Amino acid sequence: TDCSVCGTRVKKSLSTRTHRCHSCGTVMHRDHNAAKQILLKGIKSTVGHTESKACGQNNLCLGGETPLI
């Protein structure tokens, strides 16, 4: 996985539970690093978007109907 601090690719086996980045020296639980990566990707994908598309581009939640609210 990539380091959530500097972005360097850090290879590790599934049994390795600690993320240690040889590039920036970051040390944290691998799940915490992964969660931070997911958060960063989510933030980057929404930058510049001001509207909510909770039902998707085609509003498939209501079968195309306009919500009453």
MARVEXMAR-106797 format. One record per atom (N, C-alpha, C, CB): residue number from 1; residue in three letters; chain; atom name; x, y, z. Coordinates in Angstrom, 1 decimal, always signed. Glycine has a CB too. Example, Ala and Ser with C-alpha at 12.3 -4.5 7.8 and 13.67 -1.06 7.14 Angstrom:
// residues 2
1,ALA,A,N,+13.2,-5.7,+7.8 $
1,ALA,A,CA,+12.3,-4.5,+7.8 $
1,ALA,A,C,+13.2,-3.3,+7.8 $
1,ALA,A,CB,+11.3,-4.5,+9.0 $
2,SER,A,N,+12.8,-2.2,+7.1 $
2,SER,A,CA,+13.7,-1.1,+7.1 $
2,SER,A,C,+12.9,+0.0,+7.9 $
2,SER,A,CB,+14.1,-0.6,+5.7 $
//
This chain:
// residues 69
1,THR,A,N,+0.8,-1.2,+0.0 $
1,THR,A,CA,+0.0,+0.0,+0.0 $
1,THR,A,C,+0.9,+1.2,+0.0 $
1,THR,A,CB,-0.9,+0.0,+1.2 $
2,ASP,A,N,+0.3,+2.4,-0.3 $
2,ASP,A,CA,+1.0,+3.6,-0.3 $
2,ASP,A,C,+1.0,+4.2,+1.1 $
2,ASP,A,CB,+0.4,+4.6,-1.3 $
3,CYS,A,N,+2.0,+5.0,+1.4 $
3,CYS,A,CA,+2.1,+5.7,+2.7 $
3,CYS,A,C,+1.1,+6.9,+2.6 $
3,CYS,A,CB,+3.6,+6.2,+3.0 $
4,SER,A,N,+0.3,+7.0,+3.7 $
4,SER,A,CA,-0.7,+8.1,+3.7 $
4,SER,A,C,-0.1,+9.5,+3.9 $
4,SER,A,CB,-1.8,+7.8,+4.7 $
5,VAL,A,N,+1.2,+9.5,+4.3 $
5,VAL,A,CA,+1.8,+10.8,+4.6 $
5,VAL,A,C,+2.6,+11.3,+3.3 $
5,VAL,A,CB,+2.8,+10.7,+5.7 $
6,CYS,A,N,+3.4,+10.4,+2.7 $
6,CYS,A,CA,+4.2,+10.9,+1.6 $
6,CYS,A,C,+3.9,+10.2,+0.3 $
6,CYS,A,CB,+5.7,+10.6,+1.9 $
7,GLY,A,N,+3.1,+9.2,+0.3 $
7,GLY,A,CA,+2.6,+8.5,-1.0 $
7,GLY,A,C,+3.6,+7.5,-1.5 $
7,GLY,A,CB,+2.5,+9.6,-2.0 $
8,THR,A,N,+4.7,+7.2,-0.8 $
8,THR,A,CA,+5.6,+6.2,-1.2 $
8,THR,A,C,+5.0,+4.8,-1.1 $
8,THR,A,CB,+6.9,+6.2,-0.4 $
9,ARG,A,N,+5.2,+3.9,-2.2 $
9,ARG,A,CA,+4.7,+2.6,-2.1 $
9,ARG,A,C,+5.5,+1.7,-1.1 $
9,ARG,A,CB,+4.8,+1.9,-3.6 $
10,VAL,A,N,+4.8,+1.1,-0.2 $
10,VAL,A,CA,+5.4,+0.3,+0.9 $
10,VAL,A,C,+4.9,-1.1,+0.8 $
10,VAL,A,CB,+5.3,+0.9,+2.3 $
11,LYS,A,N,+5.6,-2.0,+0.3 $
11,LYS,A,CA,+5.2,-3.4,+0.1 $
11,LYS,A,C,+5.2,-4.1,+1.5 $
11,LYS,A,CB,+6.0,-4.2,-0.9 $
12,LYS,A,N,+4.2,-4.9,+1.8 $
12,LYS,A,CA,+4.2,-5.7,+3.0 $
12,LYS,A,C,+3.3,-6.9,+2.8 $
12,LYS,A,CB,+3.7,-4.8,+4.2 $
13,SER,A,N,+3.5,-7.9,+3.6 $
13,SER,A,CA,+2.7,-9.1,+3.5 $
13,SER,A,C,+1.4,-8.8,+4.3 $
13,SER,A,CB,+3.5,-10.4,+4.0 $
14,LEU,A,N,+0.4,-9.7,+4.2 $
14,LEU,A,CA,-0.8,-9.5,+4.9 $
14,LEU,A,C,-0.6,-9.7,+6.4 $
14,LEU,A,CB,-1.8,-10.5,+4.4 $
15,SER,A,N,+0.4,-10.5,+6.8 $
15,SER,A,CA,+0.6,-10.7,+8.2 $
15,SER,A,C,+1.3,-9.5,+8.9 $
15,SER,A,CB,+1.5,-12.0,+8.4 $
16,THR,A,N,+1.9,-8.6,+8.1 $
16,THR,A,CA,+2.5,-7.4,+8.7 $
16,THR,A,C,+1.4,-6.4,+9.1 $
16,THR,A,CB,+3.5,-6.8,+7.7 $
17,ARG,A,N,+1.3,-6.1,+10.4 $
17,ARG,A,CA,+0.3,-5.3,+10.9 $
17,ARG,A,C,+0.7,-3.8,+11.1 $
17,ARG,A,CB,-0.2,-5.9,+12.2 $
18,THR,A,N,+2.0,-3.5,+10.9 $
18,THR,A,CA,+2.4,-2.2,+11.1 $
18,THR,A,C,+2.9,-1.6,+9.8 $
18,THR,A,CB,+3.5,-2.1,+12.2 $
19,HIS,A,N,+2.5,-0.4,+9.5 $
19,HIS,A,CA,+3.0,+0.3,+8.3 $
19,HIS,A,C,+4.2,+1.1,+8.7 $
19,HIS,A,CB,+1.9,+1.3,+7.7 $
20,ARG,A,N,+5.3,+0.8,+8.1 $
20,ARG,A,CA,+6.6,+1.6,+8.3 $
20,ARG,A,C,+7.1,+2.1,+7.0 $
20,ARG,A,CB,+7.7,+0.6,+9.0 $
21,CYS,A,N,+7.1,+3.4,+6.8 $
21,CYS,A,CA,+7.6,+4.0,+5.6 $
21,CYS,A,C,+9.1,+4.2,+5.6 $
21,CYS,A,CB,+6.8,+5.3,+5.3 $
22,HIS,A,N,+9.8,+3.6,+4.7 $
22,HIS,A,CA,+11.3,+3.8,+4.7 $
22,HIS,A,C,+11.6,+5.2,+4.2 $
22,HIS,A,CB,+11.9,+2.7,+3.9 $
23,SER,A,N,+10.7,+5.9,+3.5 $
23,SER,A,CA,+11.0,+7.2,+2.9 $
23,SER,A,C,+10.8,+8.3,+3.9 $
23,SER,A,CB,+10.1,+7.4,+1.7 $
24,CYS,A,N,+9.7,+8.4,+4.6 $
24,CYS,A,CA,+9.4,+9.5,+5.5 $
24,CYS,A,C,+9.5,+9.1,+7.0 $
24,CYS,A,CB,+8.1,+10.1,+5.2 $
25,GLY,A,N,+9.6,+7.8,+7.3 $
25,GLY,A,CA,+9.7,+7.4,+8.7 $
25,GLY,A,C,+8.4,+7.2,+9.4 $
25,GLY,A,CB,+10.5,+8.4,+9.4 $
26,THR,A,N,+7.3,+7.4,+8.7 $
26,THR,A,CA,+5.9,+7.2,+9.4 $
26,THR,A,C,+5.8,+5.8,+9.9 $
26,THR,A,CB,+4.8,+7.6,+8.4 $
27,VAL,A,N,+5.3,+5.6,+11.1 $
27,VAL,A,CA,+5.0,+4.3,+11.7 $
27,VAL,A,C,+3.6,+4.4,+12.2 $
27,VAL,A,CB,+6.0,+3.9,+12.8 $
28,MET,A,N,+2.7,+3.5,+11.8 $
28,MET,A,CA,+1.3,+3.4,+12.3 $
28,MET,A,C,+0.7,+2.0,+12.0 $
28,MET,A,CB,+0.4,+4.5,+11.7 $
29,HIS,A,N,-0.4,+1.7,+12.6 $
29,HIS,A,CA,-1.1,+0.4,+12.3 $
29,HIS,A,C,-1.5,+0.5,+10.8 $
29,HIS,A,CB,-2.3,+0.2,+13.2 $
30,ARG,A,N,-1.3,-0.7,+10.1 $
30,ARG,A,CA,-1.6,-0.7,+8.7 $
30,ARG,A,C,-3.1,-0.3,+8.4 $
30,ARG,A,CB,-1.3,-2.1,+8.1 $
31,ASP,A,N,-4.0,-0.7,+9.3 $
31,ASP,A,CA,-5.4,-0.3,+9.0 $
31,ASP,A,C,-5.6,+1.2,+9.1 $
31,ASP,A,CB,-6.3,-1.1,+10.0 $
32,HIS,A,N,-4.9,+1.8,+10.0 $
32,HIS,A,CA,-5.0,+3.3,+10.2 $
32,HIS,A,C,-4.5,+4.0,+8.9 $
32,HIS,A,CB,-4.3,+3.8,+11.4 $
33,ASN,A,N,-3.4,+3.5,+8.4 $
33,ASN,A,CA,-2.8,+4.0,+7.2 $
33,ASN,A,C,-3.8,+3.8,+6.0 $
33,ASN,A,CB,-1.5,+3.3,+6.8 $
34,ALA,A,N,-4.4,+2.6,+5.9 $
34,ALA,A,CA,-5.3,+2.4,+4.8 $
34,ALA,A,C,-6.6,+3.3,+5.0 $
34,ALA,A,CB,-5.8,+0.9,+4.9 $
35,ALA,A,N,-7.1,+3.5,+6.2 $
35,ALA,A,CA,-8.2,+4.4,+6.4 $
35,ALA,A,C,-7.9,+5.8,+6.0 $
35,ALA,A,CB,-8.7,+4.3,+7.9 $
36,LYS,A,N,-6.7,+6.3,+6.3 $
36,LYS,A,CA,-6.3,+7.6,+5.9 $
36,LYS,A,C,-6.2,+7.7,+4.4 $
36,LYS,A,CB,-5.0,+8.0,+6.5 $
37,GLN,A,N,-5.7,+6.6,+3.7 $
37,GLN,A,CA,-5.7,+6.6,+2.2 $
37,GLN,A,C,-7.1,+6.7,+1.6 $
37,GLN,A,CB,-5.0,+5.3,+1.7 $
38,ILE,A,N,-8.0,+6.0,+2.2 $
38,ILE,A,CA,-9.4,+6.0,+1.7 $
38,ILE,A,C,-10.0,+7.4,+1.9 $
38,ILE,A,CB,-10.3,+5.0,+2.4 $
39,LEU,A,N,-9.8,+8.0,+3.0 $
39,LEU,A,CA,-10.2,+9.4,+3.3 $
39,LEU,A,C,-9.6,+10.4,+2.3 $
39,LEU,A,CB,-9.9,+9.8,+4.7 $
40,LEU,A,N,-8.3,+10.3,+2.1 $
40,LEU,A,CA,-7.7,+11.2,+1.2 $
40,LEU,A,C,-8.2,+11.1,-0.3 $
40,LEU,A,CB,-6.2,+11.0,+1.2 $
41,LYS,A,N,-8.4,+9.8,-0.7 $
41,LYS,A,CA,-9.0,+9.6,-2.1 $
41,LYS,A,C,-10.4,+10.2,-2.2 $
41,LYS,A,CB,-9.0,+8.1,-2.4 $
42,GLY,A,N,-11.2,+10.0,-1.1 $
42,GLY,A,CA,-12.6,+10.5,-1.1 $
42,GLY,A,C,-12.6,+12.0,-1.1 $
42,GLY,A,CB,-13.3,+10.0,+0.1 $
43,ILE,A,N,-11.7,+12.7,-0.4 $
43,ILE,A,CA,-11.6,+14.1,-0.4 $
43,ILE,A,C,-11.2,+14.6,-1.8 $
43,ILE,A,CB,-10.7,+14.6,+0.7 $
44,LYS,A,N,-10.2,+14.0,-2.3 $
44,LYS,A,CA,-9.7,+14.4,-3.7 $
44,LYS,A,C,-10.8,+14.3,-4.7 $
44,LYS,A,CB,-8.5,+13.6,-4.1 $
45,SER,A,N,-11.6,+13.2,-4.6 $
45,SER,A,CA,-12.6,+13.0,-5.6 $
45,SER,A,C,-13.8,+14.0,-5.5 $
45,SER,A,CB,-13.1,+11.6,-5.6 $
46,THR,A,N,-13.9,+14.7,-4.4 $
46,THR,A,CA,-15.1,+15.6,-4.3 $
46,THR,A,C,-14.6,+17.1,-4.3 $
46,THR,A,CB,-15.7,+15.4,-2.9 $
47,VAL,A,N,-13.4,+17.4,-4.4 $
47,VAL,A,CA,-12.9,+18.8,-4.5 $
47,VAL,A,C,-13.5,+19.4,-5.7 $
47,VAL,A,CB,-11.4,+18.8,-4.6 $
48,GLY,A,N,-14.1,+20.6,-5.5 $
48,GLY,A,CA,-14.7,+21.3,-6.6 $
48,GLY,A,C,-16.2,+21.0,-6.9 $
48,GLY,A,CB,-13.9,+21.1,-7.8 $
49,HIS,A,N,-16.7,+20.0,-6.2 $
49,HIS,A,CA,-18.1,+19.6,-6.4 $
49,HIS,A,C,-18.9,+20.2,-5.3 $
49,HIS,A,CB,-18.3,+18.0,-6.5 $
50,THR,A,N,-19.9,+21.0,-5.6 $
50,THR,A,CA,-20.7,+21.6,-4.5 $
50,THR,A,C,-22.0,+21.0,-4.3 $
50,THR,A,CB,-20.9,+23.1,-4.9 $
51,GLU,A,N,-22.5,+20.1,-5.3 $
51,GLU,A,CA,-23.8,+19.5,-5.1 $
51,GLU,A,C,-23.7,+18.1,-4.7 $
51,GLU,A,CB,-24.5,+19.6,-6.5 $
52,SER,A,N,-24.8,+17.6,-4.2 $
52,SER,A,CA,-24.8,+16.2,-3.7 $
52,SER,A,C,-25.4,+15.3,-4.8 $
52,SER,A,CB,-25.6,+16.0,-2.4 $
53,LYS,A,N,-24.8,+14.2,-5.1 $
53,LYS,A,CA,-25.3,+13.2,-6.0 $
53,LYS,A,C,-25.5,+11.9,-5.2 $
53,LYS,A,CB,-24.3,+13.0,-7.2 $
54,ALA,A,N,-26.1,+11.9,-4.1 $
54,ALA,A,CA,-26.3,+10.8,-3.2 $
54,ALA,A,C,-27.0,+9.6,-4.0 $
54,ALA,A,CB,-27.1,+11.1,-2.0 $
55,CYS,A,N,-27.9,+10.0,-4.9 $
55,CYS,A,CA,-28.6,+8.9,-5.7 $
55,CYS,A,C,-27.9,+8.6,-7.0 $
55,CYS,A,CB,-30.0,+9.4,-5.9 $
56,GLY,A,N,-26.8,+9.2,-7.3 $
56,GLY,A,CA,-26.1,+9.0,-8.5 $
56,GLY,A,C,-26.4,+10.0,-9.6 $
56,GLY,A,CB,-26.3,+7.6,-9.0 $
57,GLN,A,N,-25.7,+9.9,-10.7 $
57,GLN,A,CA,-25.9,+10.9,-11.8 $
57,GLN,A,C,-27.3,+10.8,-12.3 $
57,GLN,A,CB,-24.9,+10.6,-12.9 $
58,ASN,A,N,-27.9,+9.6,-12.4 $
58,ASN,A,CA,-29.2,+9.4,-13.1 $
58,ASN,A,C,-30.4,+9.4,-12.1 $
58,ASN,A,CB,-29.2,+8.2,-13.9 $
59,ASN,A,N,-30.2,+9.7,-10.8 $
59,ASN,A,CA,-31.2,+9.6,-9.8 $
59,ASN,A,C,-32.0,+8.3,-9.8 $
59,ASN,A,CB,-32.2,+10.8,-10.0 $
60,LEU,A,N,-31.2,+7.2,-9.7 $
60,LEU,A,CA,-31.8,+5.9,-9.8 $
60,LEU,A,C,-32.5,+5.5,-8.4 $
60,LEU,A,CB,-30.8,+4.9,-10.1 $
61,CYS,A,N,-32.3,+6.2,-7.4 $
61,CYS,A,CA,-32.9,+5.9,-6.1 $
61,CYS,A,C,-34.4,+5.8,-6.1 $
61,CYS,A,CB,-32.4,+6.9,-5.0 $
62,LEU,A,N,-35.0,+6.8,-6.8 $
62,LEU,A,CA,-36.5,+6.8,-6.9 $
62,LEU,A,C,-37.0,+6.4,-8.2 $
62,LEU,A,CB,-36.9,+8.3,-6.5 $
63,GLY,A,N,-36.3,+5.7,-9.0 $
63,GLY,A,CA,-36.7,+5.3,-10.3 $
63,GLY,A,C,-36.9,+6.5,-11.2 $
63,GLY,A,CB,-38.0,+4.5,-10.2 $
64,GLY,A,N,-36.1,+7.5,-11.0 $
64,GLY,A,CA,-36.2,+8.7,-11.8 $
64,GLY,A,C,-37.2,+9.8,-11.3 $
64,GLY,A,CB,-36.5,+8.3,-13.2 $
65,GLU,A,N,-38.0,+9.4,-10.3 $
65,GLU,A,CA,-39.0,+10.4,-9.8 $
65,GLU,A,C,-38.3,+11.5,-9.0 $
65,GLU,A,CB,-40.0,+9.7,-8.9 $
66,THR,A,N,-38.9,+12.6,-9.0 $
66,THR,A,CA,-38.4,+13.8,-8.2 $
66,THR,A,C,-38.8,+13.6,-6.8 $
66,THR,A,CB,-38.9,+15.1,-8.8 $
67,PRO,A,N,-37.9,+13.8,-5.8 $
67,PRO,A,CA,-38.3,+13.6,-4.4 $
67,PRO,A,C,-39.3,+14.7,-4.0 $
67,PRO,A,CB,-37.1,+13.7,-3.5 $
68,LEU,A,N,-40.2,+14.4,-3.0 $
68,LEU,A,CA,-41.2,+15.3,-2.6 $
68,LEU,A,C,-40.6,+16.4,-1.7 $
68,LEU,A,CB,-42.3,+14.6,-1.9 $
69,ILE,A,N,-39.5,+16.2,-1.1 $
69,ILE,A,CA,-38.9,+17.1,-0.2 $
69,ILE,A,C,-38.2,+18.2,-0.9 $
69,ILE,A,CB,-38.0,+16.4,+0.8 $
//
